[in-house]
Amino acid sequence: MYAGSVRSARASLFPLPAACDVAIVGAGAAGLMTAIHARTGAHADVLLLDGARAPGAKILVSGGSRCNVTNTVVTERDYWGGRRTIVRRILRAFPIADTVTFFDARGLALREEGDGKLFPASNRSRDVLDALLRAADEAGVALHASARVHAVTREGPSFRVETSRGSVAARFVVLATGGLSLPKTGSDGGGYEIARSLGHTIVPATPGLAPLVLAEAGLSAIHRDLAGVSHEVELSIWIDGAVGVTLTGALLWTHFGISGPVVLNASRHWARATLDGRAVRVTASFYPGRSFDRIDEQWVDRARIRPTATIRSTLASDVPAAVADAVLKSLSFDANQVLATLSRDDRRRLVHALIGWPFAVRDTRGYNYAEVTAGGVELTEIDPASMASRACPGLFLVGEILDIDGRLGGFNFQWAWATGKVAGTAITLAVSAQ
């Protein structure tokens, strides 16, 4: 074991040691979890390096500053990007019960909310970060803030880590640098270049879990009149003329376009298809899970049961009144027309629009608003049993830097916890074996 490192998870500004056993680049969720487990049961010098003055900013801003720590049910089907069989193996190495136990043992109880989301009972993301920092401190991790890593190079069987505060020799290196999302928290994609320089393939990145910006013309333009309105929809992402992905959930109309959980989940699919140069479009059904024939039949029945009902009142019983008004206006329907007098062709035209409302998407709102990055280090280039690089012995990769992104609801944090646990445990064994 190398000697001389300053051990304190309270962001030391002391000079960096000349050498260490393990250098972890990035003190976010995945980096902290890796550091904690790399020290547990071993006596390795673990150096945690972060470019920010106060590490953990992404944890603090997540979930509206409440931090959606994980979910009650997490499977490989909650993720997109790399091979799902690899994702499954990694997730099984650190199941949800272990995540709950980990935080509970450190004084942080989790509470379940809608859709299985688990938040800290205190509703404070600060408490999540503090629990991780305490655990790292108690384990003996040396955390150095304001130490931005510029490069990592091989020096025989070891590495040379070049930082803004000097260089460090390390036997093992972990890249936990995240991606490009929320750059104000310190994510700038620098880890991709380091990984590439060490032999890895980088799957081109796009924003994920980001709002979508709509055109200001055509049927999409109704978003301007509906800012702040939310309701359930079924989104379809059409790729090369066929439905590629269908997602259901709450849509939020905004002044720039659309947001809300279902839109955030859909954004990566639109962005990836656009990046690949494929023809992509997005439509919404205001009647999730129901077919054209079923809706058309329901409207016929309503006209018979309530012969004096207007088109507006009928539609407003299914969607928010503001949405009903905007839709009817855009389609040039008389909102006060009695439903029973609506011709068959007009009724079918309306129903077709309601189950296939087109969104002319101009772009995502970009990395400044994206909660995760889609793309990154090719997942097949890591060993799922250890998170070790297959391209560069002694290198490990964890968290968002990999080509995996989860849907909204705590899944990306669970990926960070699981990859960190797997890597930390493997590093403990590797250090002990030398």
Secondary structure by P-SEA (a helix, b strand, c coil): cccccccccccccccccccccbbbccccaaaaaaaaaaacccccbbbbbbcccccccccccccccccccccccccccccccccaaaaaaaaaaccaaaaaaaaaaacbbbbbccccccccccccaaaaaaaaaaaaaaabbbbbcccccccccccccbbbbbcccbbbbbcbbbccccccccccccccaaaaaaaaaacccccbbbbccbbbbbbcccccccccccccbbbbbbbbbbcccccccccbbbbbbcccccccaaaaaaaaaaaaaaaaccbbbbbbbccccccaaaaaaaaaaaaaacccccaaaaaaacccaaaaaaaaaaaccccccccccccaaaaaaaaaaaaccccccccccccccccccccccccccccccccccccccccccccccccccccccaaaaaaaaaaaaaaaaaaaaaaaac
